[in-house]
Amino acid sequence: MEYGPDDQVQRDAPDAPFQQLAGILRARVKRGDWKPNRAIPGENALAGEYGLSRPTVRRAIATLADEGLLYALSGRGTYVAEQKPEAPAPHE
């Protein structure tokens, strides 16, 4: 499912809350809410903003880190990774 940057986590949605949050955060990064190599809000702040537990937030962040969208620095926080420009679609 696609999530927009202004969506909220829905308890009755088919996707798990961490998947919804990962989609929302992905959309926020793509929109430019946080610039590359800048920190995103901490786990506590995101948990409060979206009404989720810290482990759920941590799992969403880990999902995006696995995708290369975010990276964590121990004791410093989670940051937006530099994004490679998307290659243009080949012309048919």
N, CA, C and O atoms as CSV, one atom per row, in Angstrom:
chain,resi,resn,atom,element,x,y,z
A,1,MET,N,N,0.834,-1.186,0.000
A,1,MET,CA,C,0.000,0.000,0.000
A,1,MET,C,C,0.878,1.249,0.000
A,1,MET,O,O,1.950,1.269,0.604
A,2,GLU,N,N,0.413,2.276,-0.677
A,2,GLU,CA,C,1.133,3.540,-0.697
A,2,GLU,C,C,0.602,4.437,0.422
A,2,GLU,O,O,-0.601,4.502,0.676
A,3,TYR,N,N,1.528,5.120,1.078
A,3,TYR,CA,C,1.145,6.051,2.139
A,3,TYR,C,C,1.668,7.427,1.789
A,3,TYR,O,O,2.747,7.577,1.215
A,4,GLY,N,N,0.878,8.433,2.149
A,4,GLY,CA,C,1.274,9.811,1.906
A,4,GLY,C,C,1.958,10.395,3.123
A,4,GLY,O,O,1.858,9.846,4.220
A,5,PRO,N,N,2.657,11.511,2.937
A,5,PRO,CA,C,3.402,12.114,4.041
A,5,PRO,C,C,2.518,12.654,5.161
A,5,PRO,O,O,2.992,12.851,6.280
A,6,ASP,N,N,1.252,12.892,4.876
A,6,ASP,CA,C,0.355,13.442,5.893
A,6,ASP,C,C,-0.616,12.409,6.453
A,6,ASP,O,O,-1.514,12.750,7.222
A,7,ASP,N,N,-0.437,11.141,6.066
A,7,ASP,CA,C,-1.308,10.078,6.562
A,7,ASP,C,C,-1.045,9.808,8.043
A,7,ASP,O,O,0.000,10.170,8.585
A,8,GLN,N,N,-2.008,9.172,8.670
A,8,GLN,CA,C,-1.875,8.721,10.054
A,8,GLN,C,C,-1.942,7.196,10.062
A,8,GLN,O,O,-2.469,6.582,9.134
A,9,VAL,N,N,-1.408,6.600,11.111
A,9,VAL,CA,C,-1.461,5.143,11.260
A,9,VAL,C,C,-2.878,4.756,11.659
A,9,VAL,O,O,-3.439,5.311,12.604
A,10,GLN,N,N,-3.447,3.811,10.941
A,10,GLN,CA,C,-4.801,3.337,11.209
A,10,GLN,C,C,-4.748,1.951,11.835
A,10,GLN,O,O,-4.127,1.045,11.280
A,11,ARG,N,N,-5.379,1.782,12.963
A,11,ARG,CA,C,-5.353,0.498,13.671
A,11,ARG,C,C,-6.067,-0.612,12.896
A,11,ARG,O,O,-5.714,-1.784,13.027
A,12,ASP,N,N,-7.076,-0.245,12.085
A,12,ASP,CA,C,-7.860,-1.261,11.384
A,12,ASP,C,C,-7.407,-1.479,9.940
A,12,ASP,O,O,-8.115,-2.115,9.159
A,13,ALA,N,N,-6.239,-0.958,9.583
A,13,ALA,CA,C,-5.718,-1.125,8.221
A,13,ALA,C,C,-5.122,-2.524,8.058
A,13,ALA,O,O,-4.740,-3.158,9.041
A,14,PRO,N,N,-5.043,-3.003,6.810
A,14,PRO,CA,C,-4.483,-4.345,6.594
A,14,PRO,C,C,-2.984,-4.424,6.874
A,14,PRO,O,O,-2.494,-5.487,7.255
A,15,ASP,N,N,-2.243,-3.331,6.695
A,15,ASP,CA,C,-0.812,-3.337,6.980
A,15,ASP,C,C,-0.567,-3.144,8.472
A,15,ASP,O,O,-1.323,-2.453,9.155
A,16,ALA,N,N,0.501,-3.764,8.965
A,16,ALA,CA,C,0.896,-3.609,10.369
A,16,ALA,C,C,1.275,-2.146,10.626
A,16,ALA,O,O,1.708,-1.453,9.705
A,17,PRO,N,N,1.118,-1.669,11.868
A,17,PRO,CA,C,1.463,-0.272,12.167
A,17,PRO,C,C,2.885,0.116,11.763
A,17,PRO,O,O,3.103,1.222,11.270
A,18,PHE,N,N,3.859,-0.782,11.966
A,18,PHE,CA,C,5.228,-0.412,11.594
A,18,PHE,C,C,5.356,-0.239,10.074
A,18,PHE,O,O,6.132,0.599,9.614
A,19,GLN,N,N,4.601,-1.025,9.292
A,19,GLN,CA,C,4.638,-0.890,7.834
A,19,GLN,C,C,3.999,0.426,7.402
A,19,GLN,O,O,4.486,1.092,6.489
A,20,GLN,N,N,2.913,0.792,8.060
A,20,GLN,CA,C,2.260,2.066,7.757
A,20,GLN,C,C,3.201,3.217,8.065
A,20,GLN,O,O,3.363,4.128,7.254
A,21,LEU,N,N,3.827,3.177,9.247
A,21,LEU,CA,C,4.733,4.253,9.639
A,21,LEU,C,C,5.919,4.324,8.687
A,21,LEU,O,O,6.338,5.416,8.304
A,22,ALA,N,N,6.463,3.175,8.301
A,22,ALA,CA,C,7.579,3.179,7.352
A,22,ALA,C,C,7.151,3.868,6.054
A,22,ALA,O,O,7.913,4.655,5.493
A,23,GLY,N,N,5.945,3.579,5.576
A,23,GLY,CA,C,5.446,4.213,4.360
A,23,GLY,C,C,5.274,5.712,4.515
A,23,GLY,O,O,5.596,6.476,3.606
A,24,ILE,N,N,4.768,6.133,5.659
A,24,ILE,CA,C,4.569,7.559,5.925
A,24,ILE,C,C,5.922,8.276,5.990
A,24,ILE,O,O,6.098,9.333,5.384
A,25,LEU,N,N,6.872,7.697,6.725
A,25,LEU,CA,C,8.198,8.318,6.849
A,25,LEU,C,C,8.904,8.346,5.491
A,25,LEU,O,O,9.578,9.324,5.166
A,26,ARG,N,N,8.757,7.285,4.701
A,26,ARG,CA,C,9.333,7.239,3.351
A,26,ARG,C,C,8.788,8.405,2.515
A,26,ARG,O,O,9.542,9.086,1.819
A,27,ALA,N,N,7.479,8.623,2.593
A,27,ALA,CA,C,6.849,9.710,1.846
A,27,ALA,C,C,7.336,11.075,2.340
A,27,ALA,O,O,7.510,12.002,1.549
A,28,ARG,N,N,7.552,11.187,3.638
A,28,ARG,CA,C,8.029,12.461,4.187
A,28,ARG,C,C,9.455,12.756,3.742
A,28,ARG,O,O,9.797,13.907,3.469
A,29,VAL,N,N,10.285,11.726,3.667
A,29,VAL,CA,C,11.657,11.917,3.180
A,29,VAL,C,C,11.616,12.341,1.715
A,29,VAL,O,O,12.315,13.271,1.313
A,30,LYS,N,N,10.799,11.658,0.925
A,30,LYS,CA,C,10.712,11.992,-0.506
A,30,LYS,C,C,10.170,13.393,-0.721
A,30,LYS,O,O,10.553,14.067,-1.677
A,31,ARG,N,N,9.283,13.838,0.157
A,31,ARG,CA,C,8.728,15.195,0.050
A,31,ARG,C,C,9.770,16.238,0.451
A,31,ARG,O,O,9.650,17.407,0.084
A,32,GLY,N,N,10.788,15.823,1.200
A,32,GLY,CA,C,11.833,16.754,1.610
A,32,GLY,C,C,11.644,17.321,3.004
A,32,GLY,O,O,12.222,18.355,3.338
A,33,ASP,N,N,10.828,16.644,3.831
A,33,ASP,CA,C,10.644,17.120,5.207
A,33,ASP,C,C,11.979,17.167,5.951
A,33,ASP,O,O,12.204,18.047,6.782
A,34,TRP,N,N,12.852,16.221,5.647
A,34,TRP,CA,C,14.184,16.168,6.257
A,34,TRP,C,C,15.202,16.054,5.143
A,34,TRP,O,O,15.052,15.231,4.241
A,35,LYS,N,N,16.230,16.872,5.201
A,35,LYS,CA,C,17.259,16.900,4.164
A,35,LYS,C,C,18.259,15.766,4.387
A,35,LYS,O,O,18.390,15.261,5.503
A,36,PRO,N,N,18.971,15.364,3.319
A,36,PRO,CA,C,20.007,14.331,3.471
A,36,PRO,C,C,21.034,14.715,4.532
A,36,PRO,O,O,21.424,15.876,4.654
A,37,ASN,N,N,21.453,13.729,5.280
A,37,ASN,CA,C,22.435,13.867,6.353
A,37,ASN,C,C,21.953,14.742,7.508
A,37,ASN,O,O,22.759,15.285,8.264
A,38,ARG,N,N,20.642,14.874,7.637
A,38,ARG,CA,C,20.031,15.578,8.768
A,38,ARG,C,C,19.208,14.577,9.558
A,38,ARG,O,O,18.649,13.633,9.000
A,39,ALA,N,N,19.141,14.796,10.858
A,39,ALA,CA,C,18.426,13.866,11.740
A,39,ALA,C,C,16.919,13.977,11.565
A,39,ALA,O,O,16.382,15.062,11.345
A,40,ILE,N,N,16.249,12.838,11.666
A,40,ILE,CA,C,14.797,12.824,11.747
A,40,ILE,C,C,14.440,12.912,13.228
A,40,ILE,O,O,15.320,12.739,14.072
A,41,PRO,N,N,13.183,13.173,13.570
A,41,PRO,CA,C,12.803,13.190,14.984
A,41,PRO,C,C,13.129,11.854,15.659
A,41,PRO,O,O,13.147,10.808,15.009
A,42,GLY,N,N,13.381,11.903,16.945
A,42,GLY,CA,C,13.733,10.705,17.705
A,42,GLY,C,C,12.553,9.747,17.865
A,42,GLY,O,O,11.404,10.078,17.573
A,43,GLU,N,N,12.884,8.554,18.337
A,43,GLU,CA,C,11.858,7.517,18.519
A,43,GLU,C,C,10.726,7.993,19.421
A,43,GLU,O,O,9.555,7.763,19.121
A,44,ASN,N,N,11.067,8.654,20.524
A,44,ASN,CA,C,10.027,9.121,21.443
A,44,ASN,C,C,9.102,10.130,20.772
A,44,ASN,O,O,7.885,10.078,20.950
A,45,ALA,N,N,9.680,11.045,20.002
A,45,ALA,CA,C,8.872,12.063,19.328
A,45,ALA,C,C,7.954,11.417,18.289
A,45,ALA,O,O,6.775,11.761,18.202
A,46,LEU,N,N,8.490,10.488,17.507
A,46,LEU,CA,C,7.668,9.817,16.496
A,46,LEU,C,C,6.596,8.953,17.147
A,46,LEU,O,O,5.466,8.892,16.663
A,47,ALA,N,N,6.943,8.291,18.232
A,47,ALA,CA,C,5.962,7.460,18.942
A,47,ALA,C,C,4.807,8.330,19.427
A,47,ALA,O,O,3.645,7.942,19.306
A,48,GLY,N,N,5.115,9.495,19.971
A,48,GLY,CA,C,4.074,10.406,20.435
A,48,GLY,C,C,3.249,10.973,19.302
A,48,GLY,O,O,2.027,11.075,19.409
A,49,GLU,N,N,3.917,11.348,18.203
A,49,GLU,CA,C,3.215,11.947,17.060
A,49,GLU,C,C,2.235,10.971,16.421
A,49,GLU,O,O,1.150,11.364,15.991
A,50,TYR,N,N,2.620,9.693,16.358
A,50,TYR,CA,C,1.783,8.716,15.665
A,50,TYR,C,C,1.036,7.773,16.599
A,50,TYR,O,O,0.333,6.876,16.134
A,51,GLY,N,N,1.178,7.960,17.912
A,51,GLY,CA,C,0.446,7.128,18.870
A,51,GLY,C,C,0.888,5.674,18.858
A,51,GLY,O,O,0.066,4.767,18.994
A,52,LEU,N,N,2.193,5.453,18.696
A,52,LEU,CA,C,2.734,4.099,18.620
A,52,LEU,C,C,3.750,3.862,19.732
A,52,LEU,O,O,4.203,4.807,20.378
A,53,SER,N,N,4.102,2.614,19.948
A,53,SER,CA,C,5.134,2.294,20.924
A,53,SER,C,C,6.513,2.493,20.299
A,53,SER,O,O,6.658,2.473,19.076
A,54,ARG,N,N,7.520,2.683,21.144
A,54,ARG,CA,C,8.886,2.844,20.627
A,54,ARG,C,C,9.352,1.622,19.844
A,54,ARG,O,O,9.989,1.797,18.806
A,55,PRO,N,N,9.072,0.391,20.282
A,55,PRO,CA,C,9.499,-0.757,19.464
A,55,PRO,C,C,8.888,-0.743,18.063
A,55,PRO,O,O,9.541,-1.149,17.101
A,56,THR,N,N,7.651,-0.284,17.938
A,56,THR,CA,C,7.022,-0.192,16.616
A,56,THR,C,C,7.738,0.848,15.763
A,56,THR,O,O,8.007,0.613,14.584
A,57,VAL,N,N,8.046,1.995,16.358
A,57,VAL,CA,C,8.781,3.043,15.651
A,57,VAL,C,C,10.160,2.519,15.253
A,57,VAL,O,O,10.608,2.732,14.126
A,58,ARG,N,N,10.821,1.842,16.169
A,58,ARG,CA,C,12.156,1.300,15.900
A,58,ARG,C,C,12.120,0.325,14.722
A,58,ARG,O,O,13.029,0.314,13.892
A,59,ARG,N,N,11.074,-0.487,14.653
A,59,ARG,CA,C,10.947,-1.461,13.564
A,59,ARG,C,C,10.730,-0.746,12.224
A,59,ARG,O,O,11.283,-1.164,11.207
A,60,ALA,N,N,9.939,0.319,12.216
A,60,ALA,CA,C,9.722,1.089,10.989
A,60,ALA,C,C,11.029,1.727,10.526
A,60,ALA,O,O,11.347,1.706,9.337
A,61,ILE,N,N,11.782,2.290,11.464
A,61,ILE,CA,C,13.062,2.916,11.129
A,61,ILE,C,C,14.037,1.863,10.604
A,61,ILE,O,O,14.766,2.116,9.645
A,62,ALA,N,N,14.053,0.694,11.223
A,62,ALA,CA,C,14.935,-0.385,10.763
A,62,ALA,C,C,14.585,-0.801,9.338
A,62,ALA,O,O,15.474,-1.089,8.537
A,63,THR,N,N,13.290,-0.831,9.021
A,63,THR,CA,C,12.857,-1.168,7.661
A,63,THR,C,C,13.428,-0.173,6.661
A,63,THR,O,O,13.929,-0.564,5.606
A,64,LEU,N,N,13.351,1.114,6.991
A,64,LEU,CA,C,13.855,2.145,6.082
A,64,LEU,C,C,15.383,2.151,6.034
A,64,LEU,O,O,15.970,2.484,5.005
A,65,ALA,N,N,16.017,1.789,7.123
A,65,ALA,CA,C,17.481,1.671,7.115
A,65,ALA,C,C,17.910,0.516,6.214
A,65,ALA,O,O,18.894,0.625,5.482
A,66,ASP,N,N,17.166,-0.594,6.271
A,66,ASP,CA,C,17.460,-1.737,5.393
A,66,ASP,C,C,17.318,-1.356,3.924
A,66,ASP,O,O,18.017,-1.900,3.070
A,67,GLU,N,N,16.424,-0.432,3.629
A,67,GLU,CA,C,16.215,0.038,2.251
A,67,GLU,C,C,17.273,1.059,1.831
A,67,GLU,O,O,17.362,1.413,0.656
A,68,GLY,N,N,18.075,1.531,2.788
A,68,GLY,CA,C,19.088,2.532,2.484
A,68,GLY,C,C,18.575,3.959,2.511
A,68,GLY,O,O,19.271,4.879,2.081
A,69,LEU,N,N,17.352,4.152,3.017
A,69,LEU,CA,C,16.767,5.488,3.065
A,69,LEU,C,C,17.239,6.264,4.297
A,69,LEU,O,O,17.388,7.485,4.249
A,70,LEU,N,N,17.471,5.553,5.391
A,70,LEU,CA,C,17.930,6.143,6.647
A,70,LEU,C,C,19.173,5.406,7.124
A,70,LEU,O,O,19.452,4.285,6.700
A,71,TYR,N,N,19.916,6.063,8.018
A,71,TYR,CA,C,21.026,5.384,8.690
A,71,TYR,C,C,21.098,5.899,10.120
A,71,TYR,O,O,20.748,7.045,10.402
A,72,ALA,N,N,21.554,5.043,11.007
A,72,ALA,CA,C,21.625,5.391,12.429
A,72,ALA,C,C,23.077,5.550,12.852
A,72,ALA,O,O,23.953,4.811,12.405
A,73,LEU,N,N,23.315,6.518,13.714
A,73,LEU,CA,C,24.610,6.696,14.349
A,73,LEU,C,C,24.403,6.460,15.833
A,73,LEU,O,O,23.623,7.158,16.482
A,74,SER,N,N,25.097,5.482,16.360
A,74,SER,CA,C,24.909,5.091,17.752
A,74,SER,C,C,25.055,6.293,18.685
A,74,SER,O,O,26.064,6.998,18.668
A,75,GLY,N,N,24.023,6.505,19.495
A,75,GLY,CA,C,24.030,7.589,20.460
A,75,GLY,C,C,23.776,8.961,19.871
A,75,GLY,O,O,23.722,9.940,20.615
A,76,ARG,N,N,23.616,9.068,18.555
A,76,ARG,CA,C,23.426,10.367,17.916
A,76,ARG,C,C,22.071,10.525,17.262
A,76,ARG,O,O,21.564,11.643,17.166
A,77,GLY,N,N,21.460,9.418,16.801
A,77,GLY,CA,C,20.152,9.519,16.176
A,77,GLY,C,C,20.104,8.842,14.821
A,77,GLY,O,O,21.026,8.132,14.420
A,78,THR,N,N,19.009,9.081,14.132
A,78,THR,CA,C,18.772,8.494,12.811
A,78,THR,C,C,18.736,9.622,11.795
A,78,THR,O,O,18.121,10.664,12.021
A,79,TYR,N,N,19.405,9.396,10.673
A,79,TYR,CA,C,19.596,10.428,9.661
A,79,TYR,C,C,19.093,9.962,8.300
A,79,TYR,O,O,19.004,8.766,8.022
A,80,VAL,N,N,18.769,10.941,7.461
A,80,VAL,CA,C,18.355,10.658,6.093
A,80,VAL,C,C,19.612,10.406,5.265
A,80,VAL,O,O,20.552,11.199,5.292
A,81,ALA,N,N,19.620,9.298,4.532
A,81,ALA,CA,C,20.762,8.967,3.678
A,81,ALA,C,C,20.710,9.797,2.397
A,81,ALA,O,O,19.641,10.224,1.959
A,82,GLU,N,N,21.876,10.015,1.811
A,82,GLU,CA,C,21.941,10.652,0.485
A,82,GLU,C,C,21.229,9.742,-0.499
A,82,GLU,O,O,21.453,8.532,-0.502
A,83,GLN,N,N,20.383,10.307,-1.322
A,83,GLN,CA,C,19.647,9.503,-2.293
A,83,GLN,C,C,20.289,9.648,-3.663
A,83,GLN,O,O,20.607,10.750,-4.110
A,84,LYS,N,N,20.467,8.517,-4.309
A,84,LYS,CA,C,20.973,8.543,-5.675
A,84,LYS,C,C,19.830,9.018,-6.574
A,84,LYS,O,O,18.684,8.612,-6.377
A,85,PRO,N,N,20.120,9.856,-7.538
A,85,PRO,CA,C,19.046,10.278,-8.440
A,85,PRO,C,C,18.485,9.065,-9.182
A,85,PRO,O,O,19.219,8.170,-9.601
A,86,GLU,N,N,17.186,9.068,-9.326
A,86,GLU,CA,C,16.546,7.959,-10.029
A,86,GLU,C,C,16.866,8.055,-11.506
A,86,GLU,O,O,16.805,9.128,-12.106
A,87,ALA,N,N,17.210,6.909,-12.085
A,87,ALA,CA,C,17.512,6.889,-13.517
A,87,ALA,C,C,16.219,7.134,-14.294
A,87,ALA,O,O,15.159,6.624,-13.932
A,88,PRO,N,N,16.321,7.922,-15.369
A,88,PRO,CA,C,15.105,8.143,-16.167
A,88,PRO,C,C,14.647,6.845,-16.798
A,88,PRO,O,O,15.457,5.979,-17.130
A,89,ALA,N,N,13.363,6.724,-16.958
A,89,ALA,CA,C,12.802,5.510,-17.570
A,89,ALA,C,C,13.222,5.450,-19.026
A,89,ALA,O,O,13.195,6.466,-19.720
A,90,PRO,N,N,13.609,4.276,-19.498
A,90,PRO,CA,C,14.003,4.172,-20.906
A,90,PRO,C,C,12.825,4.456,-21.829
A,90,PRO,O,O,11.688,4.090,-21.535
A,91,HIS,N,N,13.109,5.104,-22.929
A,91,HIS,CA,C,12.052,5.402,-23.902
A,91,HIS,C,C,11.766,4.157,-24.731
A,91,HIS,O,O,12.676,3.426,-25.123
A,92,GLU,N,N,10.503,3.937,-24.985
A,92,GLU,CA,C,10.131,2.759,-25.788
A,92,GLU,C,C,9.939,3.144,-27.217
A,92,GLU,O,O,9.624,2.293,-28.049
